[in-house]
Amino acid sequence: MALFQEIVAFIVLGIALFYLYKKFFWKKKNKKSCGEDDCGCH
């Protein structure tokens, strides 16, 4: 039972780390451009 709990904990940790990476470090290249300054239109 302890092995199952460790596996689930590592899976949850991996999902959480992936979510944080995607939220803060995954810079999507915007196809739409407002020009040189970012006007916040996207």
MMTF fields as JSON, N, C-alpha, C and O atoms, coordinates in Angstrom:
{
  "mmtfVersion": "1.0.0",
  "mmtfProducer": "UNKNOWN",
  "numBonds": 167,
  "numAtoms": 168,
  "numGroups": 42,
  "numChains": 1,
  "numModels": 1,
  "chainsPerModel": [1],
  "groupsPerChain": [42],
  "chainIdList": ["A"],
  "bondAtomList": [4, 2, 8, 6, 12, 10, 16, 14, 20, 18, 24, 22, 28, 26, 32, 30, 36, 34, 40, 38, 44, 42, 48, 46, 52, 50, 56, 54, 60, 58, 64, 62, 68, 66, 72, 70, 76, 74, 80, 78, 84, 82, 88, 86, 92, 90, 96, 94, 100, 98, 104, 102, 108, 106, 112, 110, 116, 114, 120, 118, 124, 122, 128, 126, 132, 130, 136, 134, 140, 138, 144, 142, 148, 146, 152, 150, 156, 154, 160, 158, 164, 162],
  "bondOrderList": [1, 1, 1, 1, 1, 1, 1, 1, 1, 1, 1, 1, 1, 1, 1, 1, 1, 1, 1, 1, 1, 1, 1, 1, 1, 1, 1, 1, 1, 1, 1, 1, 1, 1, 1, 1, 1, 1, 1, 1, 1],
  "groupList": [{"groupName": "MET", "atomNameList": ["N", "CA", "C", "O"], "elementList": ["N", "C", "C", "O"], "formalChargeList": [0, 0, 0, 0], "bondAtomList": [1, 0, 2, 1, 3, 2], "bondOrderList": [1, 1, 2], "singleLetterCode": "M", "chemCompType": "L-PEPTIDE LINKING"}, {"groupName": "ALA", "atomNameList": ["N", "CA", "C", "O"], "elementList": ["N", "C", "C", "O"], "formalChargeList": [0, 0, 0, 0], "bondAtomList": [1, 0, 2, 1, 3, 2], "bondOrderList": [1, 1, 2], "singleLetterCode": "A", "chemCompType": "L-PEPTIDE LINKING"}, {"groupName": "LEU", "atomNameList": ["N", "CA", "C", "O"], "elementList": ["N", "C", "C", "O"], "formalChargeList": [0, 0, 0, 0], "bondAtomList": [1, 0, 2, 1, 3, 2], "bondOrderList": [1, 1, 2], "singleLetterCode": "L", "chemCompType": "L-PEPTIDE LINKING"}, {"groupName": "PHE", "atomNameList": ["N", "CA", "C", "O"], "elementList": ["N", "C", "C", "O"], "formalChargeList": [0, 0, 0, 0], "bondAtomList": [1, 0, 2, 1, 3, 2], "bondOrderList": [1, 1, 2], "singleLetterCode": "F", "chemCompType": "L-PEPTIDE LINKING"}, {"groupName": "GLN", "atomNameList": ["N", "CA", "C", "O"], "elementList": ["N", "C", "C", "O"], "formalChargeList": [0, 0, 0, 0], "bondAtomList": [1, 0, 2, 1, 3, 2], "bondOrderList": [1, 1, 2], "singleLetterCode": "Q", "chemCompType": "L-PEPTIDE LINKING"}, {"groupName": "GLU", "atomNameList": ["N", "CA", "C", "O"], "elementList": ["N", "C", "C", "O"], "formalChargeList": [0, 0, 0, 0], "bondAtomList": [1, 0, 2, 1, 3, 2], "bondOrderList": [1, 1, 2], "singleLetterCode": "E", "chemCompType": "L-PEPTIDE LINKING"}, {"groupName": "ILE", "atomNameList": ["N", "CA", "C", "O"], "elementList": ["N", "C", "C", "O"], "formalChargeList": [0, 0, 0, 0], "bondAtomList": [1, 0, 2, 1, 3, 2], "bondOrderList": [1, 1, 2], "singleLetterCode": "I", "chemCompType": "L-PEPTIDE LINKING"}, {"groupName": "VAL", "atomNameList": ["N", "CA", "C", "O"], "elementList": ["N", "C", "C", "O"], "formalChargeList": [0, 0, 0, 0], "bondAtomList": [1, 0, 2, 1, 3, 2], "bondOrderList": [1, 1, 2], "singleLetterCode": "V", "chemCompType": "L-PEPTIDE LINKING"}, {"groupName": "GLY", "atomNameList": ["N", "CA", "C", "O"], "elementList": ["N", "C", "C", "O"], "formalChargeList": [0, 0, 0, 0], "bondAtomList": [1, 0, 2, 1, 3, 2], "bondOrderList": [1, 1, 2], "singleLetterCode": "G", "chemCompType": "PEPTIDE LINKING"}, {"groupName": "TYR", "atomNameList": ["N", "CA", "C", "O"], "elementList": ["N", "C", "C", "O"], "formalChargeList": [0, 0, 0, 0], "bondAtomList": [1, 0, 2, 1, 3, 2], "bondOrderList": [1, 1, 2], "singleLetterCode": "Y", "chemCompType": "L-PEPTIDE LINKING"}, {"groupName": "LYS", "atomNameList": ["N", "CA", "C", "O"], "elementList": ["N", "C", "C", "O"], "formalChargeList": [0, 0, 0, 0], "bondAtomList": [1, 0, 2, 1, 3, 2], "bondOrderList": [1, 1, 2], "singleLetterCode": "K", "chemCompType": "L-PEPTIDE LINKING"}, {"groupName": "TRP", "atomNameList": ["N", "CA", "C", "O"], "elementList": ["N", "C", "C", "O"], "formalChargeList": [0, 0, 0, 0], "bondAtomList": [1, 0, 2, 1, 3, 2], "bondOrderList": [1, 1, 2], "singleLetterCode": "W", "chemCompType": "L-PEPTIDE LINKING"}, {"groupName": "ASN", "atomNameList": ["N", "CA", "C", "O"], "elementList": ["N", "C", "C", "O"], "formalChargeList": [0, 0, 0, 0], "bondAtomList": [1, 0, 2, 1, 3, 2], "bondOrderList": [1, 1, 2], "singleLetterCode": "N", "chemCompType": "L-PEPTIDE LINKING"}, {"groupName": "SER", "atomNameList": ["N", "CA", "C", "O"], "elementList": ["N", "C", "C", "O"], "formalChargeList": [0, 0, 0, 0], "bondAtomList": [1, 0, 2, 1, 3, 2], "bondOrderList": [1, 1, 2], "singleLetterCode": "S", "chemCompType": "L-PEPTIDE LINKING"}, {"groupName": "CYS", "atomNameList": ["N", "CA", "C", "O"], "elementList": ["N", "C", "C", "O"], "formalChargeList": [0, 0, 0, 0], "bondAtomList": [1, 0, 2, 1, 3, 2], "bondOrderList": [1, 1, 2], "singleLetterCode": "C", "chemCompType": "L-PEPTIDE LINKING"}, {"groupName": "ASP", "atomNameList": ["N", "CA", "C", "O"], "elementList": ["N", "C", "C", "O"], "formalChargeList": [0, 0, 0, 0], "bondAtomList": [1, 0, 2, 1, 3, 2], "bondOrderList": [1, 1, 2], "singleLetterCode": "D", "chemCompType": "L-PEPTIDE LINKING"}, {"groupName": "HIS", "atomNameList": ["N", "CA", "C", "O"], "elementList": ["N", "C", "C", "O"], "formalChargeList": [0, 0, 0, 0], "bondAtomList": [1, 0, 2, 1, 3, 2], "bondOrderList": [1, 1, 2], "singleLetterCode": "H", "chemCompType": "L-PEPTIDE LINKING"}],
  "groupTypeList": [0, 1, 2, 3, 4, 5, 6, 7, 1, 3, 6, 7, 2, 8, 6, 1, 2, 3, 9, 2, 9, 10, 10, 3, 3, 11, 10, 10, 10, 12, 10, 10, 13, 14, 8, 5, 15, 15, 14, 8, 14, 16],
  "groupIdList": [1, 2, 3, 4, 5, 6, 7, 8, 9, 10, 11, 12, 13, 14, 15, 16, 17, 18, 19, 20, 21, 22, 23, 24, 25, 26, 27, 28, 29, 30, 31, 32, 33, 34, 35, 36, 37, 38, 39, 40, 41, 42],
  "secStructList": [7, 2, 2, 2, 2, 2, 2, 2, 2, 2, 2, 2, 2, 2, 2, 2, 2, 2, 2, 2, 2, 2, 2, 2, 6, 7, 7, 7, 7, 7, 1, 1, 7, 7, 7, 1, 1, 7, 7, 1, 7, 7],
  "xCoordList": [0.824, 0.0, 0.863, 0.509, 1.988, 2.87, 3.459, 3.638, 3.758, 4.301, 3.291, 3.657, 2.03, 0.976, 0.875, 0.727, 0.953, 0.874, 2.053, 1.891, 3.235, 4.405, 4.265, 4.61, 3.767, 3.576, 2.579, 2.821, 1.467, 0.458, 1.041, 0.786, 1.814, 2.418, 3.374, 3.37, 4.19, 5.116, 4.371, 4.792, 3.276, 2.486, 1.882, 1.935, 1.314, 0.719, 1.789, 1.553, 2.961, 4.061, 4.49, 4.738, 4.574, 4.949, 3.941, 4.315, 2.661, 1.616, 1.704, 1.582, 1.914, 2.008, 3.208, 3.094, 4.351, 5.536, 5.354, 5.783, 4.72, 4.462, 3.532, 3.734, 2.502, 1.568, 2.29, 2.084, 3.134, 3.858, 4.815, 4.931, 5.508, 6.409, 5.64, 6.065, 4.506, 3.708, 3.164, 3.096, 2.776, 2.179, 3.2, 2.901, 4.41, 5.357, 6.466, 6.95, 6.88, 8.06, 7.776, 8.646, 6.58, 6.252, 5.806, 4.647, 6.726, 6.414, 5.903, 6.645, 4.637, 4.065, 4.394, 4.349, 4.719, 4.959, 3.609, 2.866, 3.313, 2.035, 2.082, 2.992, 1.103, 1.034, 0.52, 0.888, -0.34, -0.843, 0.154, 0.713, 0.371, 1.324, 0.699, 0.018, 0.94, 0.41, 1.44, 1.163, 2.593, 3.664, 4.816, 4.951, 5.64, 6.797, 6.426, 7.009, 5.465, 5.057, 3.865, 3.004, 3.827, 2.747, 1.562, 1.599, 0.524, -0.631, -1.618, -2.626, -1.363, -2.254, -3.489, -4.53, -3.404, -4.582, -4.729, -5.71, -3.783, -3.869, -3.335, -3.333],
  "yCoordList": [-1.201, 0.0, 1.259, 2.259, 1.207, 2.373, 2.657, 3.818, 1.619, 1.808, 2.513, 3.404, 2.128, 2.769, 4.247, 5.091, 4.568, 5.967, 6.777, 7.942, 6.179, 6.889, 7.147, 8.227, 6.177, 6.353, 7.475, 8.333, 7.474, 8.525, 9.882, 10.872, 9.944, 11.207, 11.745, 12.943, 10.877, 11.326, 11.783, 12.739, 11.116, 11.537, 12.915, 13.782, 13.12, 14.416, 15.505, 16.612, 15.202, 16.156, 16.515, 17.682, 15.518, 15.781, 16.655, 17.554, 16.393, 17.216, 18.644, 19.594, 18.802, 20.138, 20.898, 22.078, 20.234, 20.898, 21.276, 22.35, 20.402, 20.71, 21.912, 22.775, 21.968, 23.086, 24.394, 25.397, 24.39, 25.606, 26.021, 27.208, 25.053, 25.357, 25.972, 26.967, 25.37, 25.864, 27.254, 28.093, 27.501, 28.786, 29.914, 31.011, 29.665, 30.751, 30.823, 31.915, 29.696, 29.695, 29.371, 29.57, 28.878, 28.485, 29.733, 30.136, 30.35, 31.567, 31.195, 30.7, 31.444, 31.181, 32.351, 33.511, 32.033, 33.076, 33.521, 32.734, 34.782, 35.307, 35.54, 36.188, 35.008, 35.197, 36.595, 37.186, 37.115, 38.47, 39.451, 39.196, 40.544, 41.523, 42.903, 43.277, 43.649, 45.015, 46.033, 47.232, 45.59, 46.509, 46.299, 45.227, 47.306, 47.157, 47.167, 46.424, 47.994, 48.038, 47.099, 46.956, 46.479, 45.533, 46.319, 46.823, 46.419, 47.214, 46.405, 46.953, 45.124, 44.283, 43.859, 43.614, 43.766, 43.386, 41.872, 41.389, 41.117, 39.668, 39.032, 37.807],
  "zCoordList": [0.0, 0.0, 0.0, -0.624, 0.695, 0.741, -0.642, -1.011, -1.4, -2.742, -3.63, -4.396, -3.538, -4.312, -3.947, -4.831, -2.669, -2.23, -2.741, -3.103, -2.776, -3.297, -4.79, -5.268, -5.519, -6.956, -7.218, -8.066, -6.502, -6.679, -6.301, -6.987, -5.227, -4.802, -5.867, -6.147, -6.46, -7.499, -8.753, -9.404, -9.097, -10.25, -10.002, -10.874, -8.828, -8.489, -8.471, -8.955, -7.919, -7.903, -9.327, -9.63, -10.188, -11.576, -12.295, -13.049, -12.064, -12.684, -12.167, -12.94, -10.861, -10.28, -10.834, -11.167, -10.934, -11.472, -12.936, -13.358, -13.712, -15.114, -15.236, -16.091, -14.371, -14.393, -14.076, -14.76, -13.044, -12.688, -13.797, -14.099, -14.411, -15.524, -16.68, -17.267, -16.997, -18.111, -17.826, -18.725, -16.583, -16.233, -16.237, -16.71, -15.715, -15.528, -16.57, -16.865, -17.133, -17.984, -19.446, -20.293, -19.764, -21.134, -21.871, -21.774, -22.612, -23.352, -24.737, -25.585, -24.936, -26.256, -27.171, -26.762, -28.389, -29.368, -29.913, -30.499, -29.708, -30.161, -31.663, -32.18, -32.341, -33.777, -34.104, -35.119, -33.221, -33.412, -32.81, -31.743, -33.475, -32.987, -33.012, -33.967, -31.953, -31.87, -32.319, -32.315, -32.696, -33.03, -32.07, -31.48, -31.911, -31.037, -29.579, -28.788, -29.199, -27.796, -27.57, -28.438, -26.421, -26.121, -25.581, -24.458, -26.378, -25.977, -25.152, -24.706, -24.935, -24.133, -24.896, -24.286, -26.22, -26.995, -27.091, -27.657, -26.556, -26.614, -25.368, -25.251]
}
